[in-house]
Amino acid sequence: MSVNVDPSPNDRVSRRKFLGDAALGSALATGAAMTFPDRSSAVEPEAPSRPAAVPSFELEELSIRQLQEGMTSGKWTSRAITQHYLDRIAAVDQRGPAVNHVLEINPDALEIAAALDKERKEQGPRGPLHGVPVLIKDNVGTADKMNTTAGSLALVGARPAQDSFVAKKLREAGAVILGKTCLSEWANFRSTRSSSGWCGRAGQGKNPYALDRNPSGSSSGTGGAIAASLASAGVGSETDGSIVSPASACSLVGVKPTLGLISRAGIVPLAHSQDTAGPMCRTVEDAAILLSALAGVDPRDAATSAAAGNFHPDYTRFLHADSLRGARIGVPRKGLFGRNPASDKLAETAIDALKRAGAEIIDPADIPHLGEYDNAENEVLFYDFKHDINAYLAGLGPEVPVKTLADLIDFNEKNRDREMPFFGQEIFLKAQQKGPLTDKAYVDALEKCVKLSRVEGLEAVLGEHRLDALVAPTGPPPWPIDLVNGDPSLGGSSSPAAVSGCASITVPAGYVFGLPIGISFIGKLWSEPTLLKLAYAFEQATKHRRPPRFLPTADFTAS
């Protein structure tokens, strides 16, 4: 679900800490599955000499609340809103700047929206998501006419027998699942030299703020799509950084929930020890609305049993603009600052804003053992991936010929020209060498991760200083797309929450040369109410987010 890895001299893997209209209308009218033309053979993208022409868009940057108000007043119907977003996808994702983030359109979207309009008229809305179009990452399973492929050609044709928990909850809330977004293939867990945002089915996605920049991974498609107003809100997934990193790179709010708050049932797995789905939205309120719909206990995912008594049906009730007053927030200088001057500068500005809003800043409040469990985390992920992907593939129907990780490796070799034109599958090969989850190496690595990251790490520093949260730069400014060398190792702050299973949320903190940077609030297990209220108060005090301009490159005239 989301981790980037790098080769290193001793051959271990160390995370990067983020670790056309007519065709569209025809497919929707006939009910055929709508996938876009094969873009996987695209060469390394060239930035245009001038900004791409983007038509004005009536729904640009509108919140879920604003869409609901429009439907309540009769200004729009859900069907009209859905059509607006489909037109926007055609104009911005497939043409114009061609950001390349929507992998597949739900051919039943307009029909579903019309049915929800009828229900609204006869019975009233189910809740805040009723009739609202949402995009989901292409590892979130749907039992409909869409594929669920994790971006890989190997799973084209895969349609699960039942919805994932996430898709089921969205449908129950009355959301219109508009389509599937691209992702870094296999959640960026295939190669040590991958380019985030690239997958075999679609090629490379672009950052809507600067088209030659990377949208970050692995939830790159959800990040870029929601930033570009291709839907009202989106769902991403994370193992270590793949919600918060693309959210930061695309000036979004991204929530990495506590492990077990949202069921993983029906989502293509990376590692059950760290995987989670989560909201990626343009505002904290929208993220809270989406989280309210997704959280809950699910018998299909044992990890969610701990959510009983710890999840809330309405996270928006925690959102108050004065919530920073009296909050105790720590600054983990060691290991999470000093990696990127631009990120550090905006983080310092953010800390000043927190102080002005009444927060008490404890500086420094360093996280013990940070970096000491990197090797152990990698070991856990290798073991988990082999176990989890084998189990997932075995449960797919006969229409999918690959049933094991070994089959995937063989498929990639046989389809090297389409699946591996730029980078290989070193991570797959390493994971395939691992044994069962009963191996002592795995048991010891998992125990080390829990002990150092959570018990003696986050829980220790939060408890010692009586903190509500920690704050740190989420990551660096978006880097140039590089299909030759892959992503650089620029660092981020995702690992403490990811490895420990604790919660974090990133919020826009500003821009450098027009490139977005976020800050993260990191908390303990089940601290989503606290983190959301802190993030909301910061958002309301600063209002940093602005829509993308689809520039050809960074704006070097900006400060």
C-alpha positions as CSV (number, residue, x, y, z in Angstrom):
1,M,0.0,0.0,0.0
2,S,2.7,2.5,0.0
3,V,6.4,2.5,0.6
4,N,9.4,3.6,-1.4
5,V,12.7,1.8,-1.1
6,D,16.3,2.5,-2.1
7,P,19.3,0.3,-2.6
8,S,22.1,0.8,-0.3
9,P,25.7,-0.4,-0.1
10,N,25.0,-3.4,2.1
11,D,22.0,-4.4,-0.1
12,R,19.4,-3.7,2.5
13,V,16.3,-1.7,1.5
14,S,15.9,1.7,3.2
15,R,12.7,3.7,2.6
16,R,12.7,7.1,1.0
17,K,10.4,8.0,3.9
18,F,7.5,8.4,1.6
19,L,8.7,5.9,1.2
20,G,-11.8,12.0,-25.3
21,D,-15.6,13.2,-24.4
22,A,-17.3,11.2,-27.2
23,A,-15.6,7.9,-26.1
24,L,-16.4,8.7,-22.5
25,G,-20.0,9.4,-23.2
26,S,-20.3,6.2,-25.3
27,A,-18.9,4.0,-22.7
28,L,-21.1,5.5,-20.0
29,A,-24.2,5.1,-22.2
30,T,-23.5,1.4,-23.0
31,G,-22.5,0.5,-19.4
32,A,-19.1,-0.8,-20.6
33,A,-16.1,-0.5,-18.4
34,M,-14.4,2.8,-19.3
35,T,-10.6,2.6,-19.3
36,F,-8.4,5.1,-20.9
37,P,-6.0,4.5,-23.8
38,D,-2.9,2.6,-23.0
39,R,-0.3,5.2,-21.9
40,S,2.1,2.7,-20.4
41,S,4.6,3.0,-23.2
42,A,5.0,6.7,-22.8
43,V,8.6,7.9,-22.8
44,E,10.0,10.2,-20.1
45,P,7.7,13.3,-20.1
46,E,8.8,16.7,-21.4
47,A,7.5,19.8,-19.7
48,P,5.5,22.0,-22.1
49,S,7.0,25.4,-23.0
50,R,4.0,27.2,-21.5
51,P,1.1,26.4,-19.1
52,A,-1.5,24.1,-20.6
53,A,-4.8,25.7,-21.3
54,V,-7.3,24.7,-18.7
55,P,-11.0,25.7,-19.0
56,S,-12.7,27.3,-16.1
57,F,-14.5,24.9,-13.8
58,E,-17.7,25.7,-11.8
59,L,-16.9,23.2,-9.1
60,E,-13.2,24.0,-8.7
61,E,-12.1,23.7,-5.0
62,L,-15.7,23.3,-3.8
63,S,-16.0,21.4,-0.5
64,I,-18.3,18.6,0.3
65,R,-20.4,20.9,2.3
66,Q,-20.7,23.4,-0.6
67,L,-21.8,20.6,-2.9
68,Q,-24.4,19.5,-0.4
69,E,-25.7,23.0,-0.1
70,G,-26.0,23.2,-3.9
71,M,-27.9,20.0,-4.1
72,T,-30.2,21.0,-1.2
73,S,-31.0,24.3,-2.8
74,G,-31.6,22.7,-6.2
75,K,-28.7,24.5,-7.9
76,W,-27.3,21.1,-8.9
77,T,-28.3,17.5,-8.9
78,S,-25.9,14.7,-8.1
79,R,-26.1,13.6,-11.7
80,A,-25.1,17.2,-12.9
81,I,-22.2,17.3,-10.4
82,T,-21.0,13.9,-11.6
83,Q,-21.2,15.0,-15.2
84,H,-19.2,18.2,-14.4
85,Y,-16.5,16.1,-12.9
86,L,-16.4,13.7,-15.8
87,D,-16.0,16.7,-18.1
88,R,-13.2,18.0,-15.9
89,I,-11.5,14.6,-16.1
90,A,-11.7,14.7,-19.9
91,A,-10.4,18.3,-20.1
92,V,-7.6,18.1,-17.5
93,D,-6.6,14.5,-17.0
94,Q,-6.9,13.2,-20.6
95,R,-6.3,16.5,-22.5
96,G,-4.8,19.8,-21.8
97,P,-2.2,19.3,-19.0
98,A,-2.9,15.6,-19.2
99,V,-2.0,14.9,-15.6
100,N,-2.8,11.2,-16.0
101,H,-4.3,10.3,-12.6
102,V,-7.7,8.7,-13.4
103,L,-7.1,5.2,-14.5
104,E,-10.7,4.1,-15.0
105,I,-14.2,5.6,-14.9
106,N,-17.1,3.9,-13.3
107,P,-19.5,3.3,-16.2
108,D,-22.4,3.3,-13.9
109,A,-21.5,6.7,-12.2
110,L,-24.3,8.7,-13.9
111,E,-26.9,6.1,-13.3
112,I,-25.9,5.8,-9.6
113,A,-26.0,9.6,-9.2
114,A,-29.5,9.8,-10.8
115,A,-30.7,7.1,-8.4
116,L,-29.3,9.0,-5.4
117,D,-31.1,12.2,-6.7
118,K,-34.4,10.2,-6.7
119,E,-33.7,9.0,-3.2
120,R,-32.9,12.5,-2.0
121,K,-36.2,13.7,-3.4
122,E,-38.3,10.9,-1.9
123,Q,-36.5,10.3,1.4
124,G,-33.9,13.0,2.0
125,P,-30.1,12.6,2.0
126,R,-28.4,9.8,3.9
127,G,-25.7,12.2,5.1
128,P,-23.0,14.6,4.0
129,L,-21.7,12.3,1.3
130,H,-25.0,11.7,-0.4
131,G,-24.6,12.2,-4.1
132,V,-21.0,13.3,-3.8
133,P,-18.5,11.9,-6.4
134,V,-15.4,10.3,-4.8
135,L,-12.3,8.8,-6.5
136,I,-10.6,5.7,-5.0
137,K,-7.2,4.3,-5.5
138,D,-6.9,1.3,-7.9
139,N,-6.0,-1.1,-5.1
140,V,-9.4,-0.6,-3.4
141,G,-11.6,-3.5,-4.5
142,T,-15.0,-3.0,-6.1
143,A,-17.5,-5.7,-7.2
144,D,-18.7,-3.7,-10.2
145,K,-17.6,-3.2,-13.8
146,M,-14.3,-1.6,-12.9
147,N,-11.0,-3.4,-12.5
148,T,-8.9,-3.6,-9.3
149,T,-5.3,-4.0,-10.4
150,A,-2.9,-2.0,-8.2
151,G,-1.8,-0.5,-11.5
152,S,-0.4,-3.7,-12.9
153,L,-1.3,-5.3,-16.2
154,A,-1.1,-8.6,-14.5
155,L,-4.5,-8.0,-12.8
156,V,-6.4,-6.5,-15.7
157,G,-9.8,-8.2,-15.6
158,A,-9.8,-8.8,-11.9
159,R,-13.2,-8.0,-10.4
160,P,-13.6,-9.1,-6.8
161,A,-16.6,-11.1,-5.8
162,Q,-17.6,-8.5,-3.2
163,D,-16.8,-4.9,-2.4
164,S,-13.9,-3.9,-0.2
165,F,-15.0,-2.6,3.2
166,V,-14.0,0.9,2.0
167,A,-16.2,0.7,-1.2
168,K,-19.1,-0.8,0.8
169,K,-19.0,2.1,3.4
170,L,-18.8,4.7,0.6
171,R,-21.8,3.2,-1.1
172,E,-23.7,3.0,2.2
173,A,-23.0,6.7,2.8
174,G,-24.5,7.6,-0.6
175,A,-21.2,8.5,-2.3
176,V,-20.8,8.1,-6.0
177,I,-17.7,6.1,-6.7
178,L,-16.6,8.0,-9.8
179,G,-13.6,5.9,-10.7
180,K,-10.2,4.5,-9.9
181,T,-7.0,6.5,-9.6
182,C,-3.6,5.6,-10.8
183,L,-0.9,4.7,-8.3
184,S,2.7,3.8,-8.1
185,E,2.4,0.2,-9.2
186,W,2.1,-2.4,-6.4
187,A,2.1,0.5,-4.0
188,N,5.7,1.4,-4.9
189,F,6.9,-2.0,-3.6
190,R,8.4,-3.5,-6.8
191,S,11.7,-1.8,-7.5
192,T,14.4,0.0,-5.7
193,R,14.6,2.5,-8.6
194,S,11.0,3.3,-9.2
195,S,9.5,6.6,-10.2
196,S,6.5,7.4,-7.9
197,G,3.4,7.8,-9.9
198,W,4.3,5.3,-12.6
199,C,2.4,2.1,-13.3
200,G,2.2,-0.4,-16.1
201,R,-1.4,0.3,-17.0
202,A,-1.0,4.1,-17.4
203,G,2.6,5.3,-17.4
204,Q,3.7,8.4,-15.4
205,G,1.4,10.8,-13.6
206,K,2.3,14.5,-13.2
207,N,2.0,16.9,-10.4
208,P,-0.7,19.5,-11.2
209,Y,1.3,22.3,-9.5
210,A,4.3,21.8,-11.9
211,L,3.9,19.2,-14.6
212,D,7.6,18.2,-14.7
213,R,7.4,17.3,-11.0
214,N,6.5,14.1,-9.3
215,P,3.1,13.8,-7.5
216,S,4.8,11.4,-5.0
217,G,3.6,7.9,-4.2
218,S,2.1,5.5,-4.0
219,S,-1.3,7.3,-3.7
220,S,-0.1,9.6,-6.5
221,G,-3.3,9.4,-8.5
222,T,-5.6,10.2,-5.7
223,G,-3.4,13.1,-4.6
224,G,-3.0,14.7,-8.1
225,A,-6.7,14.1,-9.0
226,I,-8.1,15.7,-5.9
227,A,-5.7,18.6,-6.1
228,A,-6.9,19.2,-9.6
229,S,-10.6,19.1,-8.6
230,L,-11.3,15.9,-10.6
231,A,-13.6,14.8,-7.7
232,S,-14.8,16.1,-4.4
233,A,-12.6,13.9,-2.3
234,G,-10.4,10.7,-2.6
235,V,-9.3,7.6,-0.8
236,G,-5.6,6.7,-0.7
237,S,-3.7,4.0,1.2
238,E,-0.4,3.9,3.1
239,T,2.1,1.6,4.5
240,D,4.8,4.2,5.1
241,G,4.1,7.6,3.6
242,S,1.9,7.0,0.7
243,I,-1.1,9.1,2.0
244,V,0.9,11.9,3.6
245,S,3.6,12.2,1.0
246,P,1.4,12.7,-2.1
247,A,-1.0,14.9,0.1
248,S,2.0,17.1,1.0
249,A,3.2,17.2,-2.6
250,C,-0.2,18.1,-3.9
251,S,-1.2,20.6,-1.2
252,L,-3.9,18.4,0.3
253,V,-5.0,17.2,3.7
254,G,-4.1,13.5,4.2
255,V,-5.1,11.4,7.1
256,K,-3.0,8.3,8.0
257,P,-5.3,6.6,10.5
258,T,-4.5,4.4,13.4
259,L,-3.9,0.8,12.2
260,G,-7.3,-0.9,12.4
261,L,-9.5,2.2,12.3
262,I,-10.4,1.4,8.7
263,S,-10.7,-2.2,7.4
264,R,-8.3,-3.4,4.8
265,A,-10.6,-6.2,3.6
266,G,-10.7,-6.2,-0.1
267,I,-7.7,-3.9,-0.7
268,V,-4.7,-5.2,-2.6
269,P,-2.2,-5.6,0.3
270,L,1.4,-4.7,0.9
271,A,1.9,-5.5,4.6
272,H,-0.9,-6.1,7.1
273,S,1.5,-4.9,9.9
274,Q,1.2,-1.3,8.6
275,D,-1.4,-1.0,5.8
276,T,-4.3,1.4,6.1
277,A,-6.6,3.3,3.8
278,G,-7.3,7.0,4.5
279,P,-8.8,10.3,3.3
280,M,-7.1,12.6,0.9
281,C,-9.0,15.9,0.6
282,R,-8.7,19.6,0.0
283,T,-9.9,20.6,3.5
284,V,-9.7,19.2,7.0
285,E,-13.5,19.2,7.2
286,D,-13.8,17.1,4.1
287,A,-11.2,14.7,5.5
288,A,-13.2,14.4,8.7
289,I,-16.4,13.7,6.7
290,L,-14.8,11.0,4.7
291,L,-13.1,9.4,7.8
292,S,-16.5,9.3,9.5
293,A,-17.9,7.3,6.7
294,L,-14.9,4.8,6.5
295,A,-14.1,4.1,10.1
296,G,-15.6,1.1,11.9
297,V,-15.3,-2.6,12.9
298,D,-15.2,-5.2,10.2
299,P,-15.2,-9.0,10.9
300,R,-13.2,-9.5,7.7
301,D,-10.2,-7.6,9.2
302,A,-9.2,-8.7,12.7
303,A,-7.2,-5.5,13.3
304,T,-10.4,-3.5,13.4
305,S,-11.6,-5.2,16.6
306,A,-9.5,-2.7,18.5
307,A,-11.5,0.1,16.9
308,A,-14.6,-0.8,19.0
309,G,-15.1,2.1,21.3
310,N,-12.3,4.1,19.6
311,F,-13.9,5.3,16.4
312,H,-16.4,8.1,16.0
313,P,-19.4,8.3,13.6
314,D,-18.9,12.0,13.2
315,Y,-15.4,13.4,13.3
316,T,-16.5,16.9,12.3
317,R,-17.8,17.5,15.8
318,F,-14.1,17.9,16.9
319,L,-13.4,20.7,14.5
320,H,-13.1,24.1,16.3
321,A,-11.1,27.0,15.1
322,D,-9.7,27.8,18.6
323,S,-8.5,24.2,19.3
324,L,-4.8,25.2,19.3
325,R,-5.3,27.3,22.4
326,G,-3.6,25.5,25.3
327,A,-2.5,22.5,23.2
328,R,0.9,21.1,23.9
329,I,2.8,20.3,20.7
330,G,6.3,18.9,20.5
331,V,9.0,19.5,17.9
332,P,11.1,16.4,17.1
333,R,14.2,18.1,15.8
334,K,16.5,15.1,15.7
335,G,15.9,13.1,12.5
336,L,12.9,14.9,11.2
337,F,14.3,18.4,10.6
338,G,17.5,19.4,8.8
339,R,16.9,17.4,5.7
340,N,15.5,20.1,3.4
341,P,16.0,23.9,4.0
342,A,12.7,24.8,2.2
343,S,10.7,22.3,4.3
344,D,12.4,23.4,7.5
345,K,11.7,27.1,6.7
346,L,8.0,26.5,6.2
347,A,7.8,24.3,9.3
348,E,9.4,27.0,11.4
349,T,6.7,29.4,10.0
350,A,4.1,26.9,10.9
351,I,5.4,26.6,14.5
352,D,5.2,30.4,14.8
353,A,1.6,30.2,13.6
354,L,0.9,27.5,16.2
355,K,2.3,29.7,18.9
356,R,0.2,32.7,17.8
357,A,-2.9,30.6,17.9
358,G,-2.2,29.8,21.6
359,A,-0.3,26.4,21.4
360,E,2.4,25.7,23.9
361,I,5.5,24.5,21.9
362,I,7.9,22.0,23.6
363,D,11.1,22.3,21.6
364,P,12.9,20.0,21.2
365,A,10.8,16.9,21.9
366,D,12.8,14.2,20.1
367,I,11.5,10.8,19.3
368,P,13.7,8.1,20.9
369,H,15.1,5.3,18.6
370,L,14.2,7.1,15.4
371,G,16.0,5.3,12.6
372,E,17.0,2.3,14.7
373,Y,14.2,0.1,13.4
374,D,14.6,0.8,9.6
375,N,16.2,-2.6,8.9
376,A,13.6,-4.3,11.0
377,E,10.8,-2.5,9.2
378,N,12.1,-3.6,5.8
379,E,12.3,-7.2,7.0
380,V,8.7,-7.1,8.2
381,L,7.5,-5.6,4.9
382,F,9.3,-8.3,2.8
383,Y,7.8,-11.1,4.8
384,D,4.3,-9.5,5.0
385,F,4.2,-8.8,1.3
386,K,4.9,-12.3,0.2
387,H,2.4,-13.7,2.7
388,D,-0.3,-11.2,2.0
389,I,-0.1,-11.0,-1.7
390,N,-0.1,-14.7,-2.1
391,A,-3.3,-14.9,0.0
392,Y,-4.9,-12.1,-1.9
393,L,-4.1,-13.6,-5.3
394,A,-5.3,-17.0,-4.3
395,G,-8.7,-15.6,-3.6
396,L,-9.2,-14.1,-7.0
397,G,-11.3,-15.9,-9.7
398,P,-10.1,-17.9,-12.6
399,E,-10.0,-14.9,-14.9
400,V,-6.8,-13.9,-13.2
401,P,-3.9,-16.2,-14.1
402,V,-1.4,-15.0,-11.5
403,K,-2.0,-16.7,-8.2
404,T,1.3,-16.2,-6.4
405,L,4.2,-13.7,-6.1
406,A,6.2,-16.1,-8.2
407,D,3.6,-15.8,-10.9
408,L,3.8,-12.0,-10.8
409,I,7.6,-12.1,-11.1
410,D,7.2,-14.4,-14.1
411,F,4.5,-12.2,-15.7
412,N,6.7,-9.1,-15.4
413,E,9.6,-11.0,-17.0
414,K,7.4,-12.1,-19.9
415,N,6.0,-8.6,-20.3
416,R,9.2,-6.7,-19.6
417,D,8.6,-4.2,-22.5
418,R,5.4,-3.0,-20.9
419,E,5.9,-3.7,-17.2
420,M,9.6,-3.0,-16.8
421,P,10.7,-0.5,-19.4
422,F,12.3,1.8,-16.8
423,F,12.9,-0.1,-13.6
424,G,12.8,-3.7,-12.5
425,Q,11.4,-5.9,-9.7
426,E,14.3,-6.1,-7.2
427,I,11.9,-5.9,-4.2
428,F,9.6,-8.7,-5.6
429,L,12.7,-10.9,-5.9
430,K,13.8,-10.2,-2.4
431,A,10.4,-10.8,-0.9
432,Q,10.1,-14.1,-2.8
433,Q,13.1,-15.4,-0.9
434,K,11.4,-15.0,2.5
435,G,9.8,-17.8,4.4
436,P,6.6,-18.0,6.5
437,L,5.6,-15.6,9.2
438,T,6.7,-18.1,11.8
439,D,10.3,-17.5,10.9
440,K,12.3,-16.1,13.9
441,A,13.7,-13.4,11.7
442,Y,10.2,-12.1,11.1
443,V,9.0,-12.5,14.7
444,D,12.0,-10.7,16.0
445,A,11.8,-7.8,13.5
446,L,8.1,-7.2,14.2
447,E,8.7,-7.2,17.9
448,K,11.6,-4.7,17.5
449,C,9.4,-2.4,15.3
450,V,6.6,-2.3,17.9
451,K,9.0,-1.8,20.8
452,L,11.2,0.9,19.4
453,S,8.7,2.8,17.2
454,R,5.7,2.8,19.6
455,V,6.4,1.8,23.2
456,E,9.8,3.3,23.5
457,G,9.3,5.8,20.7
458,L,6.2,7.8,20.1
459,E,4.4,6.8,23.3
460,A,7.5,7.6,25.3
461,V,8.0,11.1,24.0
462,L,4.3,12.0,24.0
463,G,3.9,10.7,27.6
464,E,7.1,12.3,28.9
465,H,6.2,15.8,27.8
466,R,2.4,15.3,28.1
467,L,2.0,16.2,24.5
468,D,-1.1,16.4,22.4
469,A,0.9,15.8,19.2
470,L,4.3,16.3,17.5
471,V,4.7,18.5,14.5
472,A,7.3,18.1,11.7
473,P,7.7,18.9,8.0
474,T,5.9,16.1,6.0
475,G,8.5,16.0,3.3
476,P,10.5,17.9,0.7
477,P,9.1,19.9,-2.2
478,P,8.1,17.7,-5.2
479,W,11.1,16.6,-7.1
480,P,11.5,16.4,-10.9
481,I,10.1,13.2,-12.6
482,D,13.1,10.9,-13.4
483,L,12.3,7.6,-15.1
484,V,16.0,6.9,-15.6
485,N,17.2,7.1,-12.1
486,G,13.9,6.9,-10.1
487,D,13.1,8.9,-7.1
488,P,15.8,10.6,-5.0
489,S,16.2,9.9,-1.3
490,L,15.0,13.2,0.3
491,G,13.5,12.1,3.6
492,G,10.2,12.7,5.3
493,S,8.4,12.2,8.7
494,S,6.1,9.4,7.9
495,S,7.9,6.4,9.5
496,P,7.2,7.0,13.2
497,A,3.4,6.8,12.8
498,A,3.6,4.2,10.0
499,V,5.7,1.7,11.8
500,S,4.0,2.2,15.2
501,G,0.5,2.1,13.8
502,C,-0.3,5.5,15.3
503,A,-2.2,8.3,13.6
504,S,-0.9,11.3,11.7
505,I,-2.3,14.0,9.5
506,T,-0.6,16.4,7.0
507,V,-1.9,19.8,6.2
508,P,-0.7,22.4,3.6
509,A,2.0,24.6,5.1
510,G,2.9,26.8,2.1
511,Y,4.9,26.7,-1.2
512,V,8.4,27.2,-2.3
513,F,8.7,28.3,-6.0
514,G,5.1,27.3,-6.3
515,L,5.7,23.8,-5.1
516,P,3.6,22.5,-2.2
517,I,4.9,21.5,1.2
518,G,2.9,20.1,4.2
519,I,3.4,19.8,7.9
520,S,2.4,16.7,9.8
521,F,0.7,16.4,13.2
522,I,1.7,13.0,14.7
523,G,-0.1,11.5,17.7
524,K,-0.8,8.3,19.6
525,L,-3.1,5.4,18.8
526,W,-6.7,6.5,18.2
527,S,-5.8,10.2,18.4
528,E,-7.7,11.2,15.3
529,P,-10.0,13.6,17.1
530,T,-7.1,15.5,18.6
531,L,-5.1,15.6,15.4
532,L,-8.1,16.7,13.3
533,K,-8.9,19.5,15.7
534,L,-5.3,20.7,15.7
535,A,-5.0,20.5,12.0
536,Y,-8.3,22.3,11.5
537,A,-7.3,25.1,13.7
538,F,-4.0,25.5,11.9
539,E,-5.8,25.4,8.6
540,Q,-8.2,28.1,9.6
541,A,-5.5,30.3,11.0
542,T,-3.3,30.0,7.9
543,K,-5.4,29.1,4.9
544,H,-2.4,28.1,2.9
545,R,-4.0,25.9,0.2
546,R,-4.5,27.3,-3.2
547,P,-5.4,25.5,-6.4
548,P,-2.8,24.3,-8.9
549,R,-2.0,26.3,-12.0
550,F,-0.7,23.4,-14.1
551,L,2.6,25.2,-14.7
552,P,5.2,23.6,-16.9
553,T,7.8,23.6,-14.1
554,A,8.4,25.3,-10.8
555,D,7.7,29.0,-10.6
556,F,11.2,30.3,-10.0
557,T,10.0,33.9,-9.8
558,A,8.1,33.1,-6.6
559,S,9.6,33.3,-3.2
